[in-house]
């Protein structure tokens, strides 16, 4: 009798937790076929008129942490790639044709419980098919995002999954280096620090501490900036006001990563700041797929009074466990 009662309680609890995530089809900023996922604390908006793309992530009733390009909201069918905003999936290394394959057409959406699966069409430019699966936790702010690229072409493709999140203007991005050590105890190198031709570390938007790389988004600074690094426990955090967005992934060996071994890259311009995680390079045979997973969380009332290792540790380390 007690065993039956316990089993019933577990089933009821499981059902109540699943029911806490509500998924509904809604119009959003001119796109009639969008999907809202919410557990009452946070919400996401996923697009199906274009994509696959997540255009919003924020607290219910709060600001969108993701960038939205106002002039591109509600539009589709453009003949060139549109940045649009939000979170998307690309292939790496960056390619002027393949990475910018058009995603301006309707996609397929499948719901499985508290999970939405967004699947784009086969790209004419590459023969690849992109898919993003989003699962929202029943409580709290946790989101699991699984990125999948499938090779639908007739030839193998040597690529990596590349998950890019465009953040709204006015915030500060933080990523961490692998654990620091001392000399002469720790002699081997621990990670690359990768530059692009336009990287300028004298730009005041950059800041280095012993443990962290910091990049500020400034709407008045037009020159783009980008840098990459490696950390097995990859993360990027973005502080916008007192809201903190955190994305995490687990990296492969740096010798298997694209862009001289990067597992994390960050880019900014006057319009947005982008935080990007990368998976390992793989040779995809026709019909094969690769997956790259991120975990997201969102946190309120976060303050970093000074940009020191100790202050950053206190602010973000509790959210990386």
C-alpha positions in Angstrom: 0.0 0.0 0.0 2.8 2.4 0.9 4.6 1.5 -2.3 1.6 2.2 -4.4 1.0 5.6 -2.6 4.7 6.5 -3.1 4.5 5.7 -6.8 1.3 7.7 -7.2 2.9 10.7 -5.5 6.0 10.5 -7.7 3.8 10.4 -10.8 1.7 13.3 -9.6 4.9 15.3 -8.9 6.3 14.5 -12.3 3.1 15.5 -14.0 3.0 18.8 -12.0 6.6 19.6 -12.9 5.9 19.0 -16.6 2.8 21.0 -16.5 4.8 24.0 -15.2 6.3 24.6 -18.6 3.8 26.2 -20.9 4.3 26.2 -24.7 2.0 28.2 -26.9 1.9 29.5 -30.4 1.9 33.3 -30.4 2.5 36.3 -32.8 5.8 38.1 -32.0 6.8 41.4 -33.5 5.2 40.7 -36.9 5.9 37.0 -37.1 2.6 35.2 -36.7 3.9 31.7 -36.1 6.2 32.1 -33.1 6.4 29.9 -30.0 6.5 31.1 -26.4 8.0 28.8 -23.7 7.6 29.8 -20.1 7.7 28.3 -16.6 6.3 31.4 -15.0 9.8 32.7 -14.1 11.5 33.0 -17.5 10.3 32.9 -21.1 11.8 32.3 -24.5 10.4 33.2 -27.9 11.4 30.8 -30.8 10.7 31.7 -34.4 9.3 29.4 -37.1 8.6 32.0 -39.9 12.4 32.2 -40.2 15.3 30.4 -38.5 15.9 28.2 -36.7 16.4 31.0 -34.1 15.6 31.9 -30.5 14.9 35.6 -30.5 14.1 36.3 -26.9 15.2 35.0 -23.4 14.4 37.0 -20.3 12.5 37.0 -17.1 8.7 37.1 -17.5 7.8 40.8 -17.8 11.5 41.8 -18.0 14.0 42.9 -20.6 15.1 40.7 -23.5 18.8 39.9 -22.9 19.1 39.1 -26.6 19.6 41.7 -29.4 16.7 42.4 -31.8 17.3 44.4 -35.0 14.3 46.6 -35.1 14.2 47.0 -38.9 14.3 43.2 -39.5 11.6 42.2 -37.0 8.6 40.4 -38.7 10.3 40.1 -42.1 11.1 37.0 -44.1 12.1 35.9 -47.6 15.0 38.3 -47.9 17.5 37.4 -50.7 20.6 38.0 -48.4 21.5 36.8 -44.9 20.0 38.9 -42.1 21.6 39.2 -38.7 18.2 39.7 -37.1 19.3 39.0 -33.5 18.8 36.3 -30.9 20.5 32.9 -30.9 21.4 30.9 -34.0 23.5 27.9 -35.2 26.3 28.2 -37.8 29.0 26.0 -39.1 32.7 26.8 -38.3 35.2 27.7 -39.5 33.6 30.9 -40.8 33.0 30.8 -44.5 31.6 33.7 -46.6 29.2 31.4 -48.3 28.5 28.4 -46.0 28.3 30.2 -42.7 26.0 32.8 -44.2 23.6 30.4 -45.8 20.1 31.9 -45.9 17.8 31.2 -43.0 15.0 33.5 -44.0 12.3 30.9 -44.8 9.8 29.0 -42.6 11.0 26.0 -40.7 9.5 22.9 -39.1 8.6 22.9 -35.4 7.9 19.8 -33.3 6.8 19.8 -29.7 7.8 16.9 -27.4 6.6 17.6 -23.8 8.5 20.7 -22.6 10.8 20.6 -25.6 10.6 22.3 -28.9 12.6 21.1 -31.9 13.3 23.7 -34.7 14.4 22.2 -38.0 15.5 24.2 -41.0 15.4 23.2 -44.6 18.4 21.8 -46.5 20.6 24.7 -47.4 21.2 25.2 -51.1 24.5 26.8 -50.4 25.9 23.9 -48.3 23.7 20.9 -48.4 23.5 21.1 -44.6 20.5 21.0 -42.4 20.4 22.9 -39.1 18.3 22.0 -36.0 18.0 23.5 -32.6 16.3 21.7 -29.7 15.3 23.8 -26.7 14.2 22.3 -23.4 13.1 24.6 -20.5 13.4 23.5 -16.9 10.1 23.3 -15.0 11.4 25.7 -12.4 14.2 28.2 -12.3 15.8 29.6 -15.4 17.7 26.6 -16.8 17.6 25.9 -20.6 19.3 23.1 -22.5 20.0 23.9 -26.1 21.1 21.1 -28.4 22.5 22.2 -31.8 22.6 19.6 -34.6 24.0 19.9 -38.1 23.2 17.1 -40.6 25.1 16.6 -43.8 22.5 16.1 -46.6 25.1 16.7 -49.3 26.7 14.0 -51.4 30.2 14.7 -50.2 31.8 14.8 -46.7 32.0 18.1 -44.8 34.8 19.0 -42.3 33.0 21.4 -39.9 32.2 22.2 -36.3 29.0 23.3 -34.6 29.1 27.0 -33.7 26.4 28.4 -31.4 26.2 32.2 -31.5 24.2 34.5 -29.2 23.7 38.1 -30.0 23.3 40.1 -26.8 21.5 43.4 -26.4 23.5 46.7 -26.3 25.0 48.2 -23.2 26.2 45.1 -21.3 29.5 43.5 -20.4 30.7 40.0 -21.5 33.0 37.8 -19.3 34.7 34.5 -20.1 37.1 32.6 -18.0 40.5 31.1 -18.7 41.4 27.6 -17.6 42.6 27.3 -14.0 45.7 29.5 -13.4 48.9 28.2 -11.9 52.5 29.2 -11.0 55.9 29.1 -12.4 58.0 26.9 -12.5 55.4 24.4 -11.2 53.1 24.7 -14.3 55.3 24.8 -17.4 53.0 23.7 -20.3 50.7 26.2 -21.9 47.1 26.0 -20.9 45.1 27.8 -23.7 45.3 29.9 -26.8 44.4 33.5 -27.0 43.3 34.0 -30.7 43.2 37.3 -32.6 41.6 38.4 -35.8 43.1 40.9 -38.2 40.9 43.6 -36.7 41.5 42.7 -33.1 43.0 45.7 -31.2 43.7 45.0 -27.5 44.5 48.6 -26.9 40.7 49.3 -27.4 39.3 50.3 -24.0 36.4 47.8 -24.4 38.8 45.0 -23.6 40.0 44.2 -20.1 42.1 41.4 -18.8 42.4 40.1 -15.3 44.4 37.0 -14.2 41.4 34.8 -14.5 39.0 36.5 -16.9 38.7 38.2 -20.3 36.2 41.1 -20.3 34.6 42.8 -23.3 32.2 45.8 -23.0 29.5 46.6 -25.6 29.5 50.3 -26.5 26.9 51.7 -28.9 29.3 54.6 -29.5 32.3 52.5 -30.6 32.0 51.5 -34.2 35.1 49.4 -34.7 34.4 45.7 -34.5 36.5 43.6 -32.0 36.9 39.9 -31.7 39.0 37.4 -29.7 38.9 33.7 -28.9 40.2 31.4 -26.2 39.9 27.8 -24.9 38.6 26.4 -21.7 37.4 22.8 -21.3 34.6 24.1 -19.1 33.6 26.9 -21.5 31.4 29.7 -20.4 30.3 33.2 -21.3 28.4 35.5 -19.0 26.7 38.8 -20.0 25.7 41.4 -17.4 23.0 43.8 -18.7 21.9 46.1 -15.9 21.6 43.7 -13.0 20.5 40.7 -15.1 23.1 38.1 -15.8 22.9 35.6 -18.7 25.2 32.6 -18.5 25.9 30.0 -21.3 28.1 26.9 -20.7 29.4 24.1 -22.8 32.1 21.4 -22.5 35.0 21.6 -25.0 37.1 18.9 -26.6 40.9 19.0 -26.8 42.1 22.3 -28.3 43.8 20.4 -31.1 40.3 19.3 -32.3 38.8 22.8 -32.1 38.5 25.3 -35.0 40.1 28.7 -35.2 43.5 27.7 -33.6 41.8 25.8 -30.8 39.0 28.1 -29.7 36.1 26.8 -27.7 34.8 30.4 -27.0 34.8 33.5 -29.1 33.4 37.0 -28.5 32.7 39.7 -31.0 31.3 43.2 -30.6 30.3 46.1 -32.8 28.3 49.2 -32.1 25.0 47.2 -32.6 25.5 44.2 -30.4 27.9 41.8 -28.6 28.1 38.2 -29.5 29.1 35.2 -27.3 30.0 32.1 -29.2 30.8 28.5 -28.2 32.3 26.0 -30.6 32.4 22.3 -30.8 35.1 20.1 -32.2 35.8 19.8 -35.9 34.4 16.6 -37.4 34.3 15.1 -40.9 30.6 14.5 -41.5 29.9 11.8 -44.1 26.7 12.1 -46.1 23.8 11.5 -43.8 25.8 12.0 -40.6 25.2 14.6 -37.9 27.1 16.4 -35.2 25.7 17.8 -31.9 26.8 20.7 -29.8 25.1 21.4 -26.5 24.8 24.6 -24.4 23.2 25.2 -21.0 21.7 28.6 -20.3 20.7 30.3 -17.0 19.5 33.8 -16.1 20.0 35.5 -12.8 18.6 38.7 -11.2 20.1 41.4 -9.0 23.7 40.6 -9.9 26.3 43.4 -9.2 30.0 43.6 -10.0 31.2 46.7 -8.2 34.8 46.5 -9.4 36.2 44.4 -12.3 38.6 42.3 -10.2 39.0 38.5 -10.0 37.6 38.4 -6.5 34.5 40.5 -7.4 33.8 38.5 -10.5 34.3 35.3 -8.6 31.7 36.3 -6.1 29.2 37.4 -8.8 29.4 34.5 -11.2 31.1 31.4 -9.8 27.9 30.3 -7.9 26.1 30.1 -11.3 28.8 27.9 -12.9 28.4 25.0 -10.6 
